[in-house]
């Protein structure tokens, strides 16, 4: 189960065009929401069975991915991931980030600790890499005693890091200032550059805090064909059709456009991606290690200078 050898960043010239290669899959995180429930607007296969889920995780490990993102609210994701990692003799040998269930009383220390211990048992992992708060509104609870509980979780060895999942740049800035938070998970993709434009990544780098990027495919919307977009989502069609044009012009798949963009734009961040099959894991890892034309960024950003929030925020789709 040896991973692919990581290649150093390099620039090469091909056909008069400068290309960049970044091939280290260690910066990729496999999101496992799909393992525990049907997830994403473009999902056509539903939740995979345990055998298929095991192949997905095994393929990720073989590609050199050693970090998995899950949550207590992702159906059976934690339990299934723990079973699979144990069967693959990888339990306790990988990084796992999980998120506390939104319904937990976060100011009740015993309840929080019980929830963390439950996740650790399911995941068969003696320590979490990162324990995350699942909603940005929980930032308000830090000064009410949640910070003390989270510091105890770190001090007692339950987790190495504390993080939070946010949706807005304002919450990201607040999280970057908050203790003991040292990882912020946020959405970013070739359409959504709100956090970069507002300076979140610059502040994170200056403060020594880590960024985990989710929604690189915008819950699958960026991968959909225009003909498959449901009528209720017709407001996204101009963007999808323009993306199809760029894919034809550059001879790249939409997967490649999405991954190449975040790879070059956010080189210091960890990128979360989900997969419905082992083939998708391989495809995404191969894309991650492939050459990128340096003018691709300009082409994408010129095509989408500003995108309305109704498209960027999945909670506004329905």
N, C-alpha and C positions, 0 to 999 in steps of 0.2 A: 504494500500500500504506500509505496514511496511517492512523494509529491514531485511535481515537475520542478526542475531546477530553475530558480529565479535568475532572470537576466538583469544586468544593470541597465539603467536608463541610457539610451543612446540616440543619437541623431544620425540619419543616413540620407543620402540623396538618391532618388529613384525617378528616372524620367524627368530630371530637372526640377523635381519637387522635393522639398525638405520634409522628412518624415520623422516622427518620434515614436520610440517604442518604450513602454514600461510594462514589464512582464511579471512582476512579483504579485502572485495571488494572495500573499499574506495580508494585504490591505483590504481584501474582500471578506465580507461577513455573510454567511448564508442565513437569510431570514426564513423562519420556519412556521410562519402563520399558515402557509399552505398545507403543512403536515397535519395541523389540528382542525382545519375547517376549510370550506370553499372560500377563496379569497381573491379579490381583484375583478374588475369589470370585464377583463378579457379572458377570464378563466373559463375554459370550456370542458374541462375534465373533472371538476369538482375536487373533493379531498382525496388524495391518493391513498390506496390501501397500505397496510404495514409493509408488505414486501417491496412495493414501489418506493415507499418512503425510505426504506433502508438503502435501496440502490441510490437514491438521491444523496443521502448523507455519505454513503461510501464513496460515491463519485467525487463529492466535494473534498473529502479527506485526501483522496488520491490526487486531486488537482492542487493540493497544497493549502487548502482552506482549513483553518483550525479554530475558527471563531464562529459561534452560532448565536443568533438573536431569537428570543422567544418571549412569551409573556404568560402570566397566569390566566389572562383573559382570552388566550388563543385556543379555546377548546381543549383538545387532548394533546396539544403540541408538546408541552413539557414532559408529560409521561411517556409519550411515544419517542421523543428524542432521547430520553434517558434509557429506555429499553434498547433502542438501536445502538447508541454509543456503547452500551455495555456489551451487546452482542459482537460489536466490532472491536472490542478491547480498547476502546478509546475513552471510556468514562473516566473522568478525573484527569485526562491528559489534554483537554482542549479548553478554550476560553468560552464561557457561556455568559451572555447578558440576558437577564430576564426582567420583566416589569411587574410590579405589585398590582394586584387586582384593583380596579377603580372603586370597588365597593368596600374596601378595607378601611377601618377607622385608623387613619394614619397617626393619630395622636394617642393611640392605645399601644404602649410598648409591647405588651404581651401578645396582642393580636398581630402586630407587625412581625415580631420574632417568630411566632407560630407559622405565619405565612411564608417567611423566608425559609424556615426549616422544612416546610412542606415542599417547596420548590427544590431544595437541595436533595431531598429524598427522591423525588420524582426524577430528577436529572442525574441522580447517582453521582453527584459531584460534591467533594468535600468543601469547596469554596467557589463562590460565584466570582467571575471576573468583574461584573458590574451589576449592581441592583439599581433599577431605574424606577422613577415615579412615572406613571403612565399619562398624566395630564399636567399641562402647564399651570393650571389653577392651583396645584398643590404647592407652588412656590410660596403662596401666602401662609402656608402652615409651618414653614421653616422656623419663623420667629416665634411661633406659638408652642414650640417644643419638639417639632419633628426633627430639627437639626440635631438635637441631643440623642434622639433614638437612632438616627442614621450614623452618627459618630460612634455610638456603641456597636452598631453592626460592623463597622470597619474595625474598631478596636478589638472586638471579640473574634475577628477573623472570618465572619460570615461572607464578606465580600471585599475585594480589593479596591473597588471604585464605587462611587455613587453617581448616578446620572438622572437625567430627566428628559422626557420627550416633549418637544414644544412644537407649536404651529406658527408662531409669529416672531418676527425679529425682536419686538419689544420684550417678549418673554425670554428669548435667547440671551439678550443683554442682561436681563435680571438674573438668569441662571448662571451666567459667567461670573457674576459678582458674588453669588451665594456660596456659602460653605455648608456642608462638606462636598457639594457637587463639583466634580471635576470632568464629567463627560456630558455633552449636550447632544441629543439626537434631534435632527431637524430634517425637513424635506427640502430637496434641491434636485433640479434636473435641467434639461436644456431649455425648458420654458420658464422655470421658476428660479429666478436669480435675486429674489428679494433679500435674502440673507447676505449674499455677497455684496450687493449694492449698498446695503446699510452698514457694512463694515464688521459684521459678526465674525467672519473668519479671521480678519486682522486682529480683532480684540482677543479672540480665543488664542491665537498664536502668541500674542504678547503676554497673556496671562498664564501660558503653559497648560491650557486645558484642551481636551480632545473633542473633536467633532465626529459623530457618526451620522452619515447621510443616508436617509431612507427615501423612498418614493422616486427612485431614479427613472422608473418607467411610468410614474404617475398612476400607480395601481393598474398598470397594463394599458392605459389609454393611449400612450405613445406608440404602442405596438399594434393597435387596431387598424384594420383597413377601413377606409371611409364608408364602404358599403355595409360594414358590420356595425357601425355606430348606431345605437338605438335612437328612436325618434325623440325620446326625452333628453337626449344628449346632442341634439342637432346643432346647438350653439357652439360645439367644439369643431364642427366640420371644416371651417376655414383653416384652422390650425393644423388639423390632421391632413388635409389635402396639400398644404404647403410643405408639411413634413414628408409626405410621399414624394413630392417634387424634388426635394433635397436628396432623398434616398436614391432616386433615379439619376440625378445629376452627379452624385458622388460614387455611384455604384456600391453603396453600402446598405445593409439592412437597417431597419429602425433600431434593433437591438444595438447594433454597432454605433449608430449615431448617439444614442443615449449614453452608452458606456464610455465611448471615447470622450464625450464632452465632459463628464464628471471626472474622468481619469486625469485629463489635462488641466481642467479648471481648479480642481481641489486635490492637489497631489499629497497634501499632508493629512487628509481625512480618510477614515475608514468608510467603505461603501457597502451598504446592505442591499442584497438582491435576493429575490425569491425564485423558486423554480418549481414547475409542475412535473418535471421528468428529469432523469439523469442526462438525457440529451441536451436539455436546456442548460444544465450546469456546465457541461463540456463546452457548449457553444459560447456561453458567456465568458468562461475562462480563456478560451481561444481568442475571443475578441479582445479581452483585457491585455493579452500578450502580443497583439498585432500592431502593425505600424499605423500611425495616425498622421494624416496630412496636416501640416501646421496652419493651413488656411481654413481648416474646417471650423475652428472656433469662430472666426470672423463671419463665415458664411451663415452659421446658425444664429449668431447674435444679431446680425443684420436682418435676418428673416423674422426674428421674434423680438423686436426691441422692447415691447411691453405687452403683457398678456393679462387679461382681466382675471380677477381673483375667482370668479365663478368657475373658471376652467382649472385654476391651480389648486383649489381647495375641494377635495372630494366630498366633504360634508355639505357642500352647496349644490351638488349635482342633482339631487332628487327633491 
